[in-house]
C-alpha cells in the first residue's frame, strides 16, 4: 500500500510540475488546472494535454500564419497613414504621443485616416446593412463568423451568397468548428454547387486530436468587394433578432466601415482562410483602390495565437491607463486580466468615471458567476456596475474620454485576450464616439445599478459558487 501511495504521489508531483513549467507565463491558468488536477487526478492531466497544450505551441502556429509581407506592403502603400498623434482630427491626441506609439507598435497594424464608419445597433439594423452589401457585391464576398445557425437567418445569408456565386462573384465563408458545431455538410450542398467556398475553422474532432480545442475563431467579419467591411458582436442566427426563448431581446453592436480600414479586415480574413484551408487566394480585386471615402481615423487590431503578441489585451490596457475623465464599458463577460483590473481600479480611485454594463440575464451561468465575482472588489474602488434588464446584452464596447472607442468581437475576458482569434476596430472620430455614447446612455436607462451594500448580502452559497467559477475562469 505504501508503495502505491508513493507512486501516486510521484505521478501527481510530475503532473503538477509539468503544468507549472508549461503555464509559467499564465499563473491564473496554472492555478485553474492545478485545481482540476487536485479534484480529478490523472483525468485532469489528460484534459490538460488535449485542451491546453496550445499555449506552448503558439510559435509554430505563428510561423504557419505569419504576416504576408507583400500584402501588408500593398496595404500600407494604398492607405492614408496617420504617422503623428497631432494628425488625428479633434486635437485630443496631440498630448497622447505615448498612447499613439503604443497603439501603432502593440496593435501591429496601421492607424489609417481615410475612413467612414456607421454604428449598427442590434441585429435587424446589422443584418439589413450586411444583406444590402452582399446583394450589391460585384467581385467577392468574404464572410467569417463564430456562430452560423441553420435557421431562417442562416438560410437567408446562405441563399443570398449562392445567388451572387451564380453571378460569378467569389464567395468564401469561414465558420468556427465549435461555435457552429451543429452545422452539417448538407447545409452547404447548394452552396458548393454554385461555386462558393466554405471552411470550418479547426473542426471539433481534428482540433481535439491535434490539441487545438482552445483555438477558437471568435471573429465576425464581412468584407464585400474590398471596399465595405463589417465587424462587431453579431453572429448569424435568429437569436440576434431577439427570438431566443430564454434571453429575449438581444442587445448588440456592430460596425460598418468603408475606406482604408477595410484593408485591415481583408488581411485578417485572408490569413484565417489560409490557416483553415492551407490555400492562399490572391487577386488584385481583394485590395482595390477606393479613393478617400471619409476623414475618420480607424485602426483594425487583430488578436490570436497566430499573431506575434496579445495585441488586443496590450492596446486595451494602454487605452484604459490613459483615461482622464471616463471609462465606459459594455461587455457580456467580465473576466479581466490582473493588468486590466489594476488599470480600472487605479482609474476609479483617481476620480475617473468608470462605468460597466453587464448582463442581468446570462447566456452562460458559469461565466456569469465568474463575472459577478469581480463586482465587490471593483465597486469598493469606486467602479459602478449596471445590469442590463431589457434582455441579454452582448455588445463589446469601450469608450475612453472623448479620445477613443473600441467596437469588435473581443469580450473583456481572458479567453478573448489570450486564446481566441478576435478583431477590434478602434475609432478616433468624435462623431463615431458620440454615436456609441448615445447607445451607452440608452443602455443605462434599460439597466439597474448595483448597490455595494445590497450586493454584499447575497447568499453564502452564491458567493462560494462565484469563487469557484472565478478560480476556473481562465478555462471558461
Secondary structure, 3 states (H helix, E strand, C coil): CHHHHHHHHHHHHHHHHHHHHHCCCCHHHHHHHHHHHHHCCCHHHHHHHHHCHHHHCHHHHHHHCCCCHHHHHHHHHHCCECCCHHHCCCCHHHHCHHHHHHHHHHCCCCEEEEEEEEEEEHHHHHHHHHHHHHHCCCCEEEEEECCECCCHHHHHHHHHHHHHHHCCCEEEEEEECCCCCCCCHHHHHHHHHCCCEEEEECCHHHHHHCCCCCCCECCCEEEECCCEEEEECCCECHHHHCCECCCECEECEEEEEEEHHHHHHHHHHHHHHHHHHCCCCCCHHHHCCCCCCCCEEEEEEEECCCCCCCHHHHHHHHHHHHCCCEEEEECCCEECCHHHHHHHHHHHHCCCEEEEEEECCCCCHHHHHHHHCCHHHHHHCCCEEEEECCCEECCCEEEECCCEEEEECCCEEHHHHHCCEEEEEEECCHHHHHHHHHHHHHHHHCEEECCHHHHCCCCHHHHHHHHHHHHHHHHC
